[in-house]
């Protein structure tokens, strides 16, 4: 899988889909990676199901403060 460069959270993705986002894991205060779904207007939380599928949740708390990158085809 080839990934795009990181983009700042203030830049909105062009395409709808699942993206990798950076963040901080507050209990441990170390960098962590998480996924989120961009619906064209807002970031939504995403969880991986036991079958490896993404499950889209509610509106994410951090809309424009986390960097993101996509998957190149």
C-alpha positions in Angstrom: 0.0 0.0 0.0 1.4 3.4 -1.0 0.5 6.4 1.1 0.4 10.0 0.2 2.5 12.6 2.1 1.0 14.0 5.3 -1.3 17.1 4.9 -2.1 19.6 7.7 -5.4 19.3 9.4 -6.4 22.7 8.0 -6.4 21.2 4.4 -9.5 19.3 3.5 -9.3 16.1 1.4 -10.6 16.3 -2.1 -12.2 12.8 -2.1 -14.7 11.2 0.3 -13.2 8.1 2.1 -11.2 6.7 4.9 -7.9 8.4 5.8 -5.1 7.9 8.3 -4.9 10.7 10.8 -2.3 11.6 13.5 -3.1 12.3 17.0 -2.1 12.0 20.6 -3.0 9.2 22.9 -3.7 11.3 26.0 -3.2 8.6 28.7 0.3 7.8 27.4 1.2 11.1 25.8 2.8 9.5 22.8 2.1 9.7 19.0 -0.6 7.4 17.8 -2.3 6.8 14.5 -6.0 6.4 13.9 -8.3 6.4 10.9 -11.2 8.7 10.1 -13.8 9.0 7.4 -14.1 12.2 5.4 -17.7 12.7 4.2 -16.9 15.7 2.1 -17.7 18.2 4.9 -16.8 16.6 8.2 -14.5 14.0 9.7 -16.3 11.0 11.3 -14.8 8.5 13.7 -13.9 5.0 12.3 -13.4 1.7 14.0 -12.2 -1.6 12.4 -14.6 -4.4 12.8 -13.4 -8.0 13.7 -13.7 -8.8 9.9 -11.3 -5.9 9.1 -14.0 -3.6 7.7 -14.3 0.0 8.7 -17.4 1.0 10.7 -18.2 4.8 10.4 -19.3 6.4 13.7 -20.3 9.9 14.7 -18.7 13.2 14.1 -15.0 13.3 15.2 -14.0 15.6 18.0 -10.9 17.0 16.1 -12.1 18.4 12.8 -9.1 20.4 11.6 -6.3 19.9 14.1 -5.0 16.5 13.1 -2.8 15.8 10.1 -4.0 13.2 7.6 -2.8 11.2 4.6 -4.5 9.1 2.0 -3.8 5.9 0.0 -2.5 6.3 -3.5 -3.9 3.9 -6.1 
